[in-house]
């Protein structure tokens, strides 16, 4: 489908705060959204799951359910963006791999890649519009259902993160099998990483053509790599993704965010490879990040565990975070995703504190400028 055929007819956007912040434009307050804002911490999520007798991937692969789940947190909270309900592992599925979501364990690949020859089992020609059409239909449907209230974010896992799962076969703290494969079979690994990169580029472009207004790339397992390995096996592919997506869509088409969890050693590098926003986990000092990455918007980075504290302590932590980041060129978020046992009311406190305190910060700055 042509871009014009899809884009025409979408409701007019009423809140572009996050898009302006991502592009480095001035904002009247700090925009906020949170990773995994649609999920098991919401009672309405659990109710929908039960009513439809749906496992995780059934919800991802059913556009109407994915749309409804995307909208749930937007109805409940005054967030500034929605992110499509999906999963990073749809790419390995499109390549022909089976992925199961096991309750209490997470994603499991019954037949992971173990030897270099296993790479040949992957589909070499992938029709993304056919194999992942449910994602694009969910995006288009959700864009309409949002009625322009907030922008819609699309996303993908990064090549190294996807390779980790495809080789390890399940989640892991160390992903030692994937790291062993990388070091023993570097040429084959490079080939796989490039194959994933090319697929991710096309996948993200199709998401924008379906209606996504912002994109985020998740490099969830950067923390298990040293700096030299990261700059060899992750960074070049992340750079390709940003450059090729913008080449295909136009440099000003949609803002792009990179979130490389644990890559505190590479914030400067990440800020120089074509992304508009660098998202930070909670182990990173906002002040240090501002120094090494002055040319991009920053996103993050409240420790998700702060949502277990009292409302008063949570508000204090949020204000402290805002003071460190400042009120401009900044998108408030968690340093990772919501936890299943988080109290939704704590997220409400987080959001309200960002709204009120960042407005106050901007007012003070404006008053100071006038006085001076």
WOZI-V147925 format. One record per residue. N is the residue number from 1. RES is the residue in three letters. SS is DSSP state (hx for helix, st for strand, lp for the rest). PHI is phi in degrees with one decimal (999 if undefined). OMEGA is omega in whole degrees, -180 to 180 (* if undefined). Layout:
{{N | RES | SS | PHI | OMEGA} {N | RES | SS | PHI | OMEGA}}
This chain:
{{1 | UNK | lp | 999 | 180} {2 | UNK | lp | -72.4 | -179} {3 | UNK | hx | -57.7 | -177} {4 | UNK | hx | -66.0 | -180} {5 | UNK | hx | -68.8 | -179} {6 | UNK | hx | -85.7 | -173} {7 | UNK | hx | -68.6 | -178} {8 | UNK | lp | -61.7 | 176} {9 | UNK | lp | 98.0 | 177} {10 | UNK | lp | -71.8 | 178} {11 | UNK | lp | -61.2 | 179} {12 | UNK | lp | -66.9 | -179} {13 | UNK | lp | -74.0 | -178} {14 | UNK | lp | -98.3 | -178} {15 | UNK | lp | -131.4 | -179} {16 | UNK | lp | -107.3 | -174} {17 | UNK | hx | -55.4 | -176} {18 | UNK | hx | -70.6 | 179} {19 | UNK | hx | -69.2 | 177} {20 | UNK | hx | -66.8 | 179} {21 | UNK | hx | -62.5 | -179} {22 | UNK | hx | -62.0 | -178} {23 | UNK | lp | -87.8 | 178} {24 | UNK | lp | 83.9 | 179} {25 | UNK | lp | -86.0 | -179} {26 | UNK | lp | -68.3 | 178} {27 | UNK | lp | -132.9 | -179} {28 | UNK | lp | -75.2 | 172} {29 | UNK | lp | -155.9 | -180} {30 | UNK | lp | -78.1 | 175} {31 | UNK | st | -74.0 | -178} {32 | UNK | st | -143.7 | 163} {33 | UNK | lp | -146.7 | 180} {34 | UNK | lp | -135.0 | 177} {35 | UNK | lp | -66.2 | -175} {36 | UNK | lp | 59.8 | 179} {37 | UNK | lp | -71.4 | 170} {38 | UNK | lp | -102.7 | -177} {39 | UNK | lp | 178.5 | -168} {40 | UNK | lp | -70.3 | 177} {41 | UNK | lp | -74.6 | 180} {42 | UNK | lp | -92.2 | 178} {43 | UNK | hx | -60.8 | 180} {44 | UNK | hx | -69.3 | 174} {45 | UNK | hx | -63.2 | -178} {46 | UNK | hx | -63.9 | 179} {47 | UNK | hx | -65.7 | 179} {48 | UNK | hx | -63.2 | 179} {49 | UNK | hx | -59.1 | -179} {50 | UNK | hx | -69.9 | -178} {51 | UNK | hx | -62.9 | -178} {52 | UNK | lp | -99.4 | -179} {53 | UNK | lp | 46.7 | -171} {54 | UNK | lp | -110.7 | 170} {55 | UNK | lp | -81.1 | -172} {56 | UNK | hx | -58.4 | -175} {57 | UNK | hx | -72.3 | 173} {58 | UNK | hx | -64.7 | 179} {59 | UNK | hx | -67.3 | 179} {60 | UNK | hx | -65.1 | -172} {61 | UNK | hx | -89.2 | 177} {62 | UNK | lp | -109.5 | -173} {63 | UNK | hx | -52.3 | -178} {64 | UNK | hx | -65.9 | 178} {65 | UNK | hx | -70.8 | 179} {66 | UNK | hx | -60.8 | 178} {67 | UNK | hx | -63.2 | -179} {68 | UNK | hx | -60.9 | 180} {69 | UNK | hx | -67.0 | 177} {70 | UNK | hx | -64.0 | -176} {71 | UNK | hx | -79.0 | -174} {72 | UNK | hx | -53.0 | -180} {73 | UNK | hx | -68.0 | 179} {74 | UNK | hx | -70.5 | 177} {75 | UNK | hx | -69.6 | -174} {76 | UNK | hx | -83.4 | -172} {77 | UNK | lp | -123.4 | 176} {78 | UNK | lp | -81.8 | 178} {79 | UNK | lp | -80.4 | -177} {80 | UNK | lp | -104.6 | 176} {81 | UNK | st | -161.7 | 170} {82 | UNK | st | -108.1 | 174} {83 | UNK | st | -123.9 | -174} {84 | UNK | lp | -58.2 | 178} {85 | UNK | lp | -75.6 | -180} {86 | UNK | lp | -158.1 | -179} {87 | UNK | lp | -152.2 | -180} {88 | UNK | lp | -68.8 | -173} {89 | UNK | lp | -86.0 | 174} {90 | UNK | hx | -68.7 | 178} {91 | UNK | hx | -66.4 | 175} {92 | UNK | hx | -57.5 | 177} {93 | UNK | hx | -63.5 | 179} {94 | UNK | hx | -64.8 | 177} {95 | UNK | lp | -82.0 | 176} {96 | UNK | lp | 101.8 | -180} {97 | UNK | lp | -87.2 | 176} {98 | UNK | lp | -88.4 | 178} {99 | UNK | lp | -127.4 | 177} {100 | UNK | st | -111.7 | 175} {101 | UNK | st | -106.3 | -175} {102 | UNK | st | -92.8 | 180} {103 | UNK | lp | -56.2 | 179} {104 | UNK | lp | 82.6 | -179} {105 | UNK | lp | -124.0 | -178} {106 | UNK | st | 101.3 | -176} {107 | UNK | st | -71.7 | 179} {108 | UNK | st | -134.5 | 175} {109 | UNK | lp | -102.6 | 180} {110 | UNK | lp | -59.0 | -179} {111 | UNK | lp | -128.3 | 180} {112 | UNK | lp | -71.4 | 176} {113 | UNK | lp | -80.3 | -177} {114 | UNK | lp | -116.9 | -179} {115 | UNK | lp | -121.8 | 178} {116 | UNK | hx | -52.8 | -179} {117 | UNK | hx | -66.4 | 180} {118 | UNK | hx | -64.8 | 180} {119 | UNK | hx | -61.8 | -179} {120 | UNK | hx | -66.7 | -180} {121 | UNK | hx | -74.5 | -180} {122 | UNK | lp | -72.4 | 177} {123 | UNK | lp | -63.0 | 180} {124 | UNK | lp | -89.0 | 176} {125 | UNK | lp | -119.5 | -177} {126 | UNK | lp | -117.7 | 174} {127 | UNK | lp | -90.4 | -175} {128 | UNK | hx | -64.3 | -180} {129 | UNK | hx | -62.7 | 179} {130 | UNK | hx | -86.7 | -174} {131 | UNK | hx | -73.9 | 180} {132 | UNK | lp | -119.2 | -180} {133 | UNK | hx | -59.3 | 180} {134 | UNK | hx | -63.6 | 177} {135 | UNK | hx | -66.8 | -177} {136 | UNK | hx | -68.4 | 177} {137 | UNK | hx | -66.5 | 178} {138 | UNK | hx | -64.2 | 179} {139 | UNK | hx | -64.2 | -180} {140 | UNK | hx | -62.4 | 179} {141 | UNK | hx | -61.0 | -178} {142 | UNK | hx | -66.3 | 179} {143 | UNK | hx | -57.9 | 178} {144 | UNK | hx | -69.8 | -177} {145 | UNK | hx | -66.2 | 178} {146 | UNK | lp | -67.4 | 178} {147 | UNK | lp | 55.0 | 177} {148 | UNK | lp | 77.9 | -176} {149 | UNK | lp | -60.8 | 178} {150 | UNK | lp | -146.1 | 176} {151 | UNK | st | -68.6 | 179} {152 | UNK | st | -110.2 | -180} {153 | UNK | st | -97.4 | 170} {154 | UNK | st | -104.8 | -176} {155 | UNK | st | -158.1 | 174} {156 | UNK | st | -152.5 | 168} {157 | UNK | st | -73.9 | 178} {158 | UNK | lp | -84.2 | -177} {159 | UNK | hx | -55.2 | -178} {160 | UNK | hx | -62.3 | -180} {161 | UNK | hx | -62.4 | 179} {162 | UNK | hx | -66.0 | 178} {163 | UNK | hx | -60.8 | 178} {164 | UNK | hx | -55.0 | -179} {165 | UNK | hx | -66.0 | -175} {166 | UNK | hx | -65.1 | -180} {167 | UNK | hx | -95.2 | -179} {168 | UNK | hx | -67.5 | 179} {169 | UNK | lp | 90.2 | 179} {170 | UNK | st | -168.6 | 178} {171 | UNK | lp | -70.2 | -176} {172 | UNK | lp | -158.1 | 176} {173 | UNK | lp | -76.7 | -175} {174 | UNK | lp | -114.0 | -175} {175 | UNK | lp | 46.8 | -174} {176 | UNK | hx | -66.8 | 179} {177 | UNK | hx | -65.3 | 179} {178 | UNK | hx | -67.4 | 179} {179 | UNK | hx | -68.6 | 176} {180 | UNK | hx | -64.3 | 179} {181 | UNK | hx | -60.1 | -179} {182 | UNK | hx | -58.9 | -176} {183 | UNK | hx | -77.4 | 180} {184 | UNK | hx | -86.9 | -174} {185 | UNK | lp | -134.8 | -174} {186 | UNK | hx | -64.3 | -179} {187 | UNK | hx | -64.6 | 178} {188 | UNK | hx | -65.3 | 178} {189 | UNK | hx | -61.8 | 179} {190 | UNK | hx | -63.0 | 178} {191 | UNK | hx | -63.4 | 180} {192 | UNK | hx | -65.9 | 180} {193 | UNK | hx | -61.5 | 178} {194 | UNK | hx | -70.0 | 177} {195 | UNK | hx | -60.2 | 179} {196 | UNK | hx | -65.9 | 180} {197 | UNK | hx | -59.2 | -179} {198 | UNK | hx | -61.1 | -180} {199 | UNK | hx | -68.6 | -180} {200 | UNK | hx | -63.2 | 178} {201 | UNK | hx | -56.9 | -180} {202 | UNK | hx | -63.8 | -180} {203 | UNK | hx | -62.7 | -180} {204 | UNK | hx | -67.5 | 178} {205 | UNK | hx | -60.5 | 180} {206 | UNK | hx | -65.3 | 177} {207 | UNK | hx | -64.6 | 178} {208 | UNK | hx | -65.7 | 179} {209 | UNK | hx | -64.3 | 177} {210 | UNK | hx | -83.0 | 177} {211 | UNK | lp | 137.2 | 179} {212 | UNK | lp | -64.2 | -176} {213 | UNK | lp | -109.3 | 178} {214 | UNK | st | -159.3 | -177} {215 | UNK | st | -131.1 | 173} {216 | UNK | st | -130.9 | 177} {217 | UNK | st | -108.0 | -177} {218 | UNK | st | -101.0 | 170} {219 | UNK | st | -100.1 | -169} {220 | UNK | lp | -73.7 | -174} {221 | UNK | lp | -121.8 | 176} {222 | UNK | hx | -66.9 | -174} {223 | UNK | hx | -66.6 | -180} {224 | UNK | hx | -90.9 | 179} {225 | UNK | lp | -107.0 | 169} {226 | UNK | lp | -77.7 | -175} {227 | UNK | hx | -59.2 | -177} {228 | UNK | hx | -62.4 | 180} {229 | UNK | hx | -67.8 | 179} {230 | UNK | hx | -61.0 | -178} {231 | UNK | hx | -71.8 | 178} {232 | UNK | hx | -96.0 | -168} {233 | UNK | hx | -113.8 | 177} {234 | UNK | lp | -128.5 | -172} {235 | UNK | hx | -54.4 | -179} {236 | UNK | hx | -61.6 | -179} {237 | UNK | hx | -76.1 | 175} {238 | UNK | hx | -61.9 | 178} {239 | UNK | hx | -63.5 | 178} {240 | UNK | hx | -57.1 | -178} {241 | UNK | hx | -60.1 | -179} {242 | UNK | hx | -62.0 | -176} {243 | UNK | hx | -67.0 | -175} {244 | UNK | hx | -74.1 | 177} {245 | UNK | hx | -62.9 | -179} {246 | UNK | hx | -70.4 | 176} {247 | UNK | hx | -65.4 | -178} {248 | UNK | hx | -76.4 | -174} {249 | UNK | hx | -101.1 | -171} {250 | UNK | lp | 104.6 | -172} {251 | UNK | lp | -62.2 | -178} {252 | UNK | lp | -104.4 | -174} {253 | UNK | lp | -63.5 | 179} {254 | UNK | lp | -145.2 | 174} {255 | UNK | st | -68.2 | 179} {256 | UNK | st | -125.2 | -179} {257 | UNK | st | -118.1 | 172} {258 | UNK | st | -112.8 | 175} {259 | UNK | st | -121.9 | 179} {260 | UNK | st | -109.2 | -175} {261 | UNK | lp | -64.5 | 179} {262 | UNK | lp | 87.4 | -178} {263 | UNK | lp | -91.7 | 178} {264 | UNK | hx | -60.9 | -178} {265 | UNK | hx | -78.0 | -172} {266 | UNK | hx | -131.8 | -178} {267 | UNK | hx | -61.7 | 178} {268 | UNK | hx | -60.6 | 180} {269 | UNK | hx | -60.3 | -178} {270 | UNK | hx | -64.1 | -179} {271 | UNK | lp | -78.0 | -173} {272 | UNK | lp | -116.5 | -175} {273 | UNK | lp | -115.7 | 171} {274 | UNK | lp | 109.5 | 178} {275 | UNK | lp | -87.4 | 179} {276 | UNK | lp | -80.7 | -175} {277 | UNK | st | -131.2 | 171} {278 | UNK | st | -112.2 | 180} {279 | UNK | st | -93.1 | -174} {280 | UNK | lp | -114.9 | 171} {281 | UNK | lp | -81.7 | -170} {282 | UNK | lp | -77.2 | 179} {283 | UNK | lp | -88.2 | -174} {284 | UNK | lp | -98.4 | 175} {285 | UNK | lp | -76.7 | 178} {286 | UNK | hx | -57.1 | -180} {287 | UNK | hx | -63.5 | 178} {288 | UNK | hx | -65.8 | 180} {289 | UNK | hx | -64.1 | 178} {290 | UNK | hx | -61.5 | -178} {291 | UNK | hx | -68.9 | -175} {292 | UNK | hx | -86.9 | -179} {293 | UNK | lp | -131.9 | -174} {294 | UNK | lp | -78.2 | -172} {295 | UNK | lp | -101.9 | -179} {296 | UNK | lp | -124.9 | 171} {297 | UNK | st | -79.0 | 177} {298 | UNK | st | -105.3 | 179} {299 | UNK | st | -133.9 | 176} {300 | UNK | st | 136.2 | -19} {301 | UNK | st | -140.3 | -176} {302 | UNK | st | -60.5 | 175} {303 | UNK | lp | -60.1 | -180} {304 | UNK | hx | -55.0 | 179} {305 | UNK | hx | -65.6 | 178} {306 | UNK | hx | -61.9 | 180} {307 | UNK | hx | -74.8 | 173} {308 | UNK | hx | -90.2 | -178} {309 | UNK | lp | -81.4 | 179} {310 | UNK | lp | -68.1 | 179} {311 | UNK | hx | -60.1 | -179} {312 | UNK | hx | -66.1 | 180} {313 | UNK | hx | -67.1 | 178} {314 | UNK | hx | -64.2 | 179} {315 | UNK | hx | -60.3 | 178} {316 | UNK | hx | -62.9 | -180} {317 | UNK | hx | -64.6 | -180} {318 | UNK | hx | -66.5 | 178} {319 | UNK | hx | -61.8 | 178} {320 | UNK | hx | -61.8 | 178} {321 | UNK | hx | -62.7 | -179} {322 | UNK | hx | -63.5 | 178} {323 | UNK | hx | -61.0 | -178} {324 | UNK | hx | -74.0 | -179} {325 | UNK | hx | -81.4 | -171} {326 | UNK | lp | 87.0 | -172} {327 | UNK | lp | -94.3 | -178} {328 | UNK | lp | -122.9 | -177} {329 | UNK | lp | 49.6 | -175} {330 | UNK | st | -149.3 | 174} {331 | UNK | st | -122.4 | -180} {332 | UNK | st | -75.0 | -179} {333 | UNK | st | -164.1 | 170} {334 | UNK | st | -83.3 | 176} {335 | UNK | lp | -80.4 | 172} {336 | UNK | lp | -162.3 | -174} {337 | UNK | lp | -92.8 | 173} {338 | UNK | lp | -60.8 | 176} {339 | UNK | lp | -93.8 | -178} {340 | UNK | lp | -59.1 | -178} {341 | UNK | lp | -99.8 | 175} {342 | UNK | lp | -70.3 | 175} {343 | UNK | lp | -82.1 | 180} {344 | UNK | hx | -55.8 | -180} {345 | UNK | hx | -67.1 | 176} {346 | UNK | hx | -70.9 | 176} {347 | UNK | hx | -64.6 | 177} {348 | UNK | hx | -60.3 | 177} {349 | UNK | hx | -64.7 | 178} {350 | UNK | hx | -54.9 | -176} {351 | UNK | hx | -64.3 | -178} {352 | UNK | hx | -61.5 | 179} {353 | UNK | hx | -65.5 | 177} {354 | UNK | hx | -60.4 | -180} {355 | UNK | hx | -58.8 | -172} {356 | UNK | hx | -69.6 | -175} {357 | UNK | hx | -73.9 | 180} {358 | UNK | hx | -70.2 | 174} {359 | UNK | hx | -63.2 | 178} {360 | UNK | hx | -62.6 | 179} {361 | UNK | hx | -60.3 | 179} {362 | UNK | hx | -66.8 | 179} {363 | UNK | hx | -63.9 | 179} {364 | UNK | hx | -63.0 | 180} {365 | UNK | hx | -64.0 | 179} {366 | UNK | hx | -65.3 | 179} {367 | UNK | hx | -63.7 | 179} {368 | UNK | hx | -62.0 | -179} {369 | UNK | hx | -64.8 | -180} {370 | UNK | hx | -68.8 | -179} {371 | UNK | hx | -65.6 | -177} {372 | UNK | lp | -80.3 | *}}
